[in-house]
Amino acid sequence: MAGSASGVIVLDNGAGLCKAGFAGEQDPVAVVPNCLGRPAGAKRQWLAADQLLAPELDVTSLAVRRPSDRGYLINVDLQREIWDRVFRSLLRADPSRSSLLLVEPLFAIPSVQRATDELVFEDFGFQSLCVADSPSLAHAHQASRDVHISGAQCSLVVDCGFSFTHAAPVVHDFTLNYGVRRLDLGGKALTNYLKELVSFRSVNVLDETFLVDDAKEKLCFVSLDVARDLRLARRQGNNNPFRCTYVLPDGVTCTRGFVKDEEEAWRCLSSSPEEQPEVHQTAVKRGTAFAEEETAGNTKEKRIDLTKNEFSLCNERFLVPEMIFRPADLGMNEAGLAECIVRAVHSCHPRLHPVLWERIILTGGTTLFPQFAERLERELRPLVRDDYRLKITTQEEPILGVWRGGSLLASSPDFEAMCVTKQEYEELGSARCRRRFFH
């Protein structure tokens, strides 16, 4: 269908990744960065979408421009350029002969909605538009695969995305907006935090967004016992179970960063830390204040070395994802993920509480950190009544779960009635048409 002249395009326009494809398909045609990038040394050439994934592209010091800020569209011109690349070059579709199912962030303000509608109908000329939110689509996809969820027709969707995290109750395929609780932390904040930690201790990577993001995805994990892991991270040499090395590209032999010894890097999760010999018994200190023991004379020299083509990670591997669970430890006035979920459940009718606790769905790229679900269950269990069953389900592919739910919705018989046509938009305007989407 990728070459067809008509059909329904499903677009999950995340702030980090843009997922696009056709209704009824299992997977999207394109999963590309939702940004423009300019390689170092290039004066005017900005690359978009799939061009940023080219294996020959050296992403070192890549300048990045994003059309979204805090998850919401702020630069229509940038978004138009990215969508044009996605629709015409990757999907090979004619928007003027297609309908669009667009996944939009919860609680978008009217000005953002108007800008989006103008982009869809006036710039690209789509025949019709349907707007959906990610929690309801993630629920729909999981319900199609899990009888346990489809039978109850409700769930609590925890969407950990690029810009923020939402805990959203979904009942009968509709998101209960009054019950949604938001945590202003996502994958972008974690990447920025890792940039700061690495730049302070090792090599300056403040301008290396793509490389640090790659290192985060390949090496970070969620700790099940932070105090214990901080103690283990203070060991020296080969006795340190967490130390690993990420190699930066040199622009000649390799243009992408990589983990020096991936098997060794993940050995820390394959064996019990209690079985590993203790070398140092030192006081445990939570947070970023922890640093490896260094003499006073060489601390400054080791802090930033721009000549190095690699950097080591140790306790950063679990302190970075820890932001999601303990933001207050970093001085942030935010509730942790567990408290955010509790507030979302308690905002609903008490009769829904046992059903929601038994049907928690994790979606979004941040949930891919190893041990994420196990840690969340440990955090939630003391906060949930003993007579309630707690069950957390991680989607098979959390990055694609929302898009797949959109593909199901767009291929349903009722989809056409849910859409706003271009003619209705021109006659009634954006505000009145938006009422159909319950946002």
C-alpha positions, -999 to +999 in steps of 0.1 A: +000+000+000+031+022+003+027+033-032-010+037-033-026+071-042-052+070-015-056+055+020-053+065+056-019+076+070-013+070+107+012+095+122+024+093+158+042+126+159+063+123+190+087+150+200+116+126+198+106+101+171+081+104+143+063+071+135+044+070+102+027+043+081-006+032+068-038+020+085-041-018+089-004-024+088+014-041+117+044-018+117+050+018+105+069+024+073+091+050+089+105+055+125+127+086+122+139+115+144+115+143+145+141+170+141+165+186+117+203+181+120+233+198+105+267+180+106+297+199+119+314+219+092+283+221+070+272+257+067+237+254+052+228+218+047+201+207+072+192+170+072+157+157+081+141+124+093+157+094+077+187+114+065+199+116+101+200+078+103+223+073+073+252+050+084+278+072+067+266+103+086+291+115+113+268+127+141+297+142+161+288+177+172+256+175+151+235+207+155+199+198+163+167+218+158+133+204+170+099+216+160+085+208+195+093+221+229+081+203+261+062+180+238+041+206+219+045+220+184+062+255+184+078+257+150+054+249+121+080+255+094+104+229+108+075+204+112+063+211+077+098+202+063+100+170+083+065+159+074+071+166+038+101+143+038+081+116+056+050+118+035+065+122+001+099+105+002+093+077+028+056+069+025+054+080-012+019+091-005-002+120-019-017+138+012-043+155-009-058+120-017-054+106+019-069+109+053-047+114+084-049+099+119-027+121+140-016+113+175-014+145+195-002+152+231-027+155+258-039+190+267-026+208+237-035+244+239-059+259+212-031+279+195-011+246+190-043+229+177-050+256+152-014+255+139-016+218+136-049+220+117-035+246+093-005+224+086-027+194+079-055+210+058-039+241+043-002+231+038-006+194+029-043+194+019-054+162+036-090+151+028-098+145+064-083+144+099-088+125+131-069+134+162-063+108+190-042+107+222-016+081+230-031+065+262-063+055+244-044+041+215-019+022+237-048+007+255-066-003+223-035-021+210-029-039+243-066-049+245-063-064+211-036-088+224-046-093+260-080-108+270-074-097+306-074-060+295-101-062+268-125-079+291-124-051+317-124-024+290-102-002+312-066+002+321-041+027+335-016+037+308+018+050+319+033+067+288+070+076+294+079+096+263+105+121+251+093+152+269+071+140+297+054+111+314+016+106+318-003+083+340-037+082+323-069+061+332-086+048+301-122+035+302-140+022+271-113+034+248-116+070+262-089+087+283-103+102+314-087+136+312-096+146+348-077+116+360-045+122+340-014+130+361+018+144+344+054+142+353+076+167+335+104+143+329+111+121+299+139+108+277+152+142+268+157+152+304+175+119+311+198+125+281+206+160+292+214+148+327+238+122+314+255+149+293+262+169+324+275+139+344+299+128+317+311+163+309+319+170+345+338+137+351+353+128+318+350+144+284+329+174+272+298+160+255+274+188+260+270+192+222+267+155+215+230+149+218+228+119+194+259+102+209+248+106+245+213+095+237+228+063+221+249+057+251+219+061+274+198+036+255+226+010+253+240+012+288+216+027+314+193+006+335+170+010+365+184+000+399+164-023+422+185-012+452+202+022+447+220+021+481+235-013+473+245-004+437+261+029+448+283+008+473+292-016+445+300+013+422+328+025+445+349-006+439+381-001+420+394-018+388+379-051+376+359-055+408+336-027+398+306-045+382+291-014+365+321+003+348+320+002+310+334+022+281+316+040+253+337+048+223+331+080+204+333+080+165+365+092+150+350+102+116+373+079+097+370+043+108+336+047+124+309+074+123+288+060+152+295+055+188+296+020+203+301+001+235+336-013+238+326-046+255+288-050+255+288-085+271+310-073+299+289-041+304+257-062+311+273-088+333+263-067+363+226-077+357+233-114+349+247-123+383+237-115+419+257-086+433+258-105+467+279-132+450+306-106+439+334-099+464+333-067+484+365-046+482+354-013+498+329-008+526+322+029+524+293+052+533+265+053+508+255+087+494+225+090+471+226+113+441+251+130+419+273+140+448+290+106+445+324+108+427+352+083+424+381+087+449+408+109+433+438+127+447+435+165+450+463+170+425+448+153+395+410+160+399+409+189+375+429+172+348+406+142+348+374+162+348+374+172+312+398+159+286+388+170+250+415+147+235+398+115+246+378+095+221+359+075+247+344+079+281+336+056+310+302+051+327+298+037+362+271+049+387+257+071+359+242+040+344+215+038+371+215+073+385+202+088+353+170+066+351+166+072+389+154+107+380+120+092+370+115+076+404+132+101+427+132+136+411+132+152+445+167+138+452+180+160+424+163+191+438+133+189+414+098+199+427+082+168+411+065+137+425+081+104+415+065+080+390+050+058+417+033+088+434+021+101+400+004+068+393-012+066+428-027+101+423-041+091+389-058+060+403-072+078+433-087+105+411-111+079+397-142+064+412-132+039+440-149+011+422-123+015+394-093+013+417-089-025+419-094-028+382-068-001+373-042-016+397-045-049+380-041-034+345-012-010+343+003-007+308+038+007+303+045+023+269+070+048+255+107+045+249+118+053+285+102+021+297+128+001+278+153+005+305+161-029+320+143-036+353+120-006+348+088-026+355+103-046+384+114-014+401+080+003+395+062-027+411+085-025+442+077+012+445+039+007+441+033-024+462+036-006+496+012+021+483-015-003+472-040-020+494-031-055+504-063-070+490-057-054+456-038-073+430-010-053+413-001-063+377+022-042+354+024-051+317+051-037+294+041-035+258+061-058+235+075-029+216+068+003+237+079+027+210+054+013+185+025+005+207+007+038+202+012+037+165-002+002+163-032+012+182-037+040+157-034+016+129-062-005+144-084+026+149-079+039+114-088+006+099-120+002+118-155+007+101-162+037+124-131+057+115-146+078+087-174+091+110-148+102+135-129+124+110-133+161+103-132+167+065-114+195+048-147+210+038-159+211+074-127+227+085-131+254+059-167+261+068-166+258+106-130+265+115-106+247+138-122+253+172-157+239+163-142+209+144-120+201+174-150+194+196-154+161+178-122+148+192-131+154+229-099+174+236 
